[in-house]
Amino acid sequence: MTDSTRIAVVTGAYRGLGLETCRQLAGNGIRVILTARAADKAEASARTLQAQGLDVEPHVLDVTDAVSVNALAHYLEGKYGRLDILVNNAGIFVDNYPPAEGSSVFDADFQKIRKSMETNAYGALRVACALIPLMKGRGAVVNVSSGMGQLSDMNGCCPGYRLSKTALNAVTCILADELKHTAVKVNSVCPGWVRTHMGGENAERSVEEGAAGIVWAACLSDDGPSGGFFRDGKAIPW
């Protein structure tokens, strides 16, 4: 690693989209901090990528725990003194999906909604607030969102996931506005319906396809867009 090597953090990265995002970022010559709640999972996934010659380092991170988030911030500041890319990928889907009983908003389990918000929205905001100062006015933040959070195409069911992803999009807009006088780019990205543990084997897109749009937003130039919602590098409605 050289002094000019970019440093990236990817949350929730031990499998699926997060892991593939780490792979693609590291393939672009970026040093990647691969994070997961469990140390053994982060370490095992990092070893897999390291065996491919990629510059990946594991680190424990629970986005719902302020102590864990602050510990990562202190570690990055002490070891690297900066951060260039943050990918808020950590997310959960705990709703019942139709036609399963309890999928309707009228049967909402408010504990599941709170849990979804804590990880998918508040967690991303917590991490952003702790790590963006390390960007020192230049970098990229990617909030991995979903079409299920689009107000322009909102449907029923799955209230925890939908509400949390809509809130995450609001986080994107708020951060982008407050950082508009800097070169920090903040965007939401919908990777599409991807064949992951969350998306299932019937999903229409590969993890490679889904991660490509995330990596595009993570590697924007200084004149790139900020405060937008994108899929495959193209703007989509909120």
For each residue, the residues with C-beta under 8 A, 3 or more apart:
1: 5 31 55
2: 5
3:
4:
5: 1 2 29 30 31 55
6: 29 30 31 84 85
7: 30 31 33 76 80 82 83 84 85
8: 25 30 31 32 33 83 84 85 86 87 218
9: 32 33 35 72 76 83 85 86 87 127 131
10: 13 18 21 22 25 32 33 34 35 87 89
11: 18 35 61 63 87 88 89 90 123 124 127
12: 18 35 36 63 89 90 91
13: 10 18 19 21 22 34 35 36 42 45 87 89
14: 18 19 34 36 38 41 42 44 45
15: 18 19 41 45 196 197
16: 19 20 194 196 197 198 207
17: 20 21 89 144 191 194 196 207 210 211 214
18: 10 11 12 13 14 15 21 22 34 87 89 90
19: 13 14 15 16 22 23 34 45 48 49 207
20: 16 17 23 24 207 208 210 211
21: 10 13 17 18 24 25 87 89 211 214 215 218
22: 10 13 18 19 25 26 32 34 45 49 54 56
23: 19 20 26 27 49 52 54 211
24: 20 21 27 28 208 211 212 215
25: 8 10 21 22 28 30 32 85 87 215 218 219
26: 22 23 29 30 31 32 49 54 55 56
27: 23 24 54
28: 24 25 215 219
29: 5 6 26 55
30: 5 6 7 8 25 26 55 84 85
31: 1 5 6 7 8 26 55 56 57
32: 8 9 10 22 25 26 49 54 55 56 57
33: 7 8 9 10 57 58 59 72 76
34: 10 13 14 18 19 22 42 45 46 49 56 57 58 59
35: 9 10 11 12 13 42 58 59 60 61 72 90
36: 12 13 14 39 41 42 45 58 60 61
37: 41 60 61 62
38: 14 41 42 60
39: 36 42 43 58 60
40: 43 44
41: 14 15 36 37 38 44 45
42: 13 14 34 35 36 38 39 45 46 58 59 60
43: 39 40 46 47 58
44: 14 40 41 47 48
45: 13 14 15 19 22 34 36 41 42 48 49 58
46: 34 42 43 49 50 56 57 58
47: 43 44 50 51
48: 19 44 45 51 52
49: 19 22 23 26 32 34 45 46 52 54 56
50: 46 47 53 54 56
51: 47 48
52: 23 48 49
53: 50
54: 22 23 26 27 32 49 50
55: 1 5 26 29 30 31 32
56: 22 26 31 32 34 46 49 50
57: 31 32 33 34 46
58: 33 34 35 36 39 42 43 45 46
59: 33 34 35 42 72 75
60: 35 36 37 38 39 42 68
61: 11 35 36 37 68 69 72 90 127
62: 37 65 68 69
63: 11 12 68 69 88 90 119 123 124 126 127
64: 118 119 122 123 126
65: 62 68 69
66: 69 70 126
67: 70 71
68: 60 61 62 63 65 71 72
69: 61 62 63 65 66 72 73 126 127 130
70: 66 67 73 74 130
71: 67 68 74 75
72: 9 33 35 59 61 68 69 75 76 127 130 131
73: 69 70 76 77 130 131 134
74: 70 71 77 78
75: 59 71 72 78 79
76: 7 9 33 72 73 79 80 82 83 131 134
77: 73 74 80 81 134
78: 74 75 81
79: 75 76
80: 7 76 77 83
81: 77 78 134
82: 7 76 134 135 136
83: 7 8 9 76 80 86 131 132 134 135 139
84: 6 7 8 30 135 138 139 140
85: 6 7 8 9 25 30 139 140 141 142 218 219
86: 8 9 83 127 128 131 132 135 139 140 141 142
87: 8 9 10 11 13 18 21 25 142 144 214 218
88: 11 63 123 124 127 128 141 142 143 144 168
89: 10 11 12 13 17 18 21 144 214
90: 11 12 18 35 61 63 119 120 123 124
91: 12 119 120 144 164 198
92: 115 116 119 120
93: 116 158 161 198
94: 112 115 116 160 161
95: 103 112 116 157 158 159 160 161
96: 100 101 102 103 158
97: 100 103 157 158
98: 103 157
99: 103
100: 96 97 103
101: 96 107
102: 96 107 109
103: 95 96 97 98 99 100 107 157 158
104: 107 108 156 157
105: 108 156 157 159
106:
107: 101 102 103 104
108: 104 105 112 113 159 160
109: 102 112 113 160
110: 113 114
111: 114 115
112: 94 95 108 109 115 116 160
113: 108 109 110 116 117 159 160 163 164
114: 110 111 117 118
115: 92 94 111 112 118 119 160
116: 92 93 94 95 112 113 119 120 121 160 161 163 164
117: 113 114 120 121 122 160 163 164 167
118: 64 114 115 121 122 123
119: 63 64 90 91 92 115 116 122 123 164
120: 90 91 92 116 117 123 124 161 164 165 167 168
121: 116 117 118 124 125 164 165 167 168 171
122: 64 117 118 119 125 126
123: 11 63 64 88 90 118 119 120 126 127
124: 11 63 88 90 120 121 127 128 143 168 171
125: 121 122 128 129 171
126: 63 64 66 69 122 123 129 130
127: 9 11 61 63 69 72 86 88 123 124 130 131
128: 86 88 124 125 131 132 141 171 175 186
129: 125 126 132
130: 69 70 72 73 126 127 133
131: 9 72 73 76 83 86 127 128 134 135
132: 83 86 128 129 135 139 141 175 179 184
133: 130 136
134: 73 76 77 81 82 83 131
135: 82 83 84 86 131 132 138 139 184
136: 82 133 139
137: 182 183 184
138: 84 135 182 183 184 222
139: 83 84 85 86 132 135 136 183 184 185
140: 84 85 86 184 185 186 187 217 218 219 220 224
141: 85 86 88 128 132 175 184 185 186 187
142: 85 86 87 88 187 188 189 214 217 218
143: 88 124 168 169 171 172 186 187 188 189
144: 17 87 88 89 91 188 189 191 214
145: 149 165 168 169 172 188 189 190 229
146: 149 161 165 190
147: 150 153 190 192 231 236
148: 155 158 161 162 165
149: 145 146 161 162 164 165 166 167 168 169
150: 147 153 154 166 169 190 229 236 237 238
151: 154 166 238
152: 237 238
153: 147 150 237
154: 150 151 162 166
155: 148
156: 104 105
157: 95 97 98 103 104 105 162
158: 93 95 96 97 103 148 161 162
159: 95 105 108 113 162 163
160: 94 95 108 109 112 113 115 116 117 163 164
161: 93 94 95 116 120 146 148 149 158 164 165
162: 148 149 154 157 158 159 165 166
163: 113 116 117 159 160 166 167
164: 91 113 116 117 119 120 121 149 160 161 167 168
165: 120 121 145 146 148 149 161 162 168 169
166: 149 150 151 154 162 163 169 170
167: 117 120 121 149 163 164 170 171
168: 88 120 121 124 143 145 149 164 165 171 172 188
169: 143 145 149 150 165 166 172 173 188 229 238
170: 166 167 173 174
171: 121 124 125 128 143 167 168 174 175
172: 143 145 168 169 175 176 186 187 188 227 229
173: 169 170 176 177 227
174: 170 171 177 178
175: 128 132 141 171 172 178 179 186
176: 172 173 179 180 185 186 187 226 227
177: 173 174 180 227
178: 174 175
179: 132 175 176 182 184 186 226
180: 176 177 226 227
181:
182: 137 138 179
183: 137 138 139 222
184: 132 135 137 138 139 140 141 179 226
185: 139 140 141 176 217 220 224 225 226
186: 128 140 141 143 172 175 176 179 226 227
187: 140 141 142 143 172 176 217 220 225 226 227 228 229 230
188: 142 143 144 145 168 169 172 228 229 230
189: 142 143 144 145 213 214 216 217 229 230 231
190: 145 146 147 150 213 229 230 231 236
191: 17 144 194 205 209 210 211 213 214 231
192: 147 204 205 209 210 213 231 232
193: 199 203 204 205
194: 16 17 191 199 203 205 206 207 209 210
195: 199 200 201 202 203 205 206 207
196: 15 16 17 199 200 203 207 210
197: 15 16
198: 16 91 93
199: 193 194 195 196 203
200: 195 196 203
201: 195
202: 195
203: 193 194 195 196 199 200
204: 192 193
205: 191 192 193 194 195 209 210
206: 194 195 209 210
207: 16 17 19 20 194 195 196 210 211
208: 20 24 211 212
209: 191 192 194 205 206 212
210: 17 20 191 192 194 196 205 206 207 213 214
211: 17 20 21 23 24 191 207 208 214 215
212: 24 208 209 215 216 232
213: 189 190 191 192 210 216 217 230 231 232 233
214: 17 21 87 89 142 144 189 191 210 211 217 218
215: 21 24 25 28 211 212 218 219
216: 189 212 213 219 220 230 232 233
217: 140 142 185 187 189 213 214 220 230 233
218: 8 21 25 85 87 140 142 214 215
219: 25 28 85 140 215 216
220: 140 185 187 216 217 224 225
221: 224
222: 138 183
223:
224: 140 185 220 221
225: 185 187 220 228 230 235
226: 176 179 180 184 185 186 187
227: 172 173 176 177 180 186 187
228: 187 188 225 235
229: 145 150 169 172 187 188 189 190 235 236 237 238
230: 187 188 189 190 213 216 217 225 233 234 235 236
231: 147 189 190 191 192 213 234 236
232: 192 212 213 216
233: 213 216 217 230
234: 230 231
235: 225 228 229 230
236: 147 150 190 229 230 231
237: 150 152 153 229
238: 150 151 152 169 229
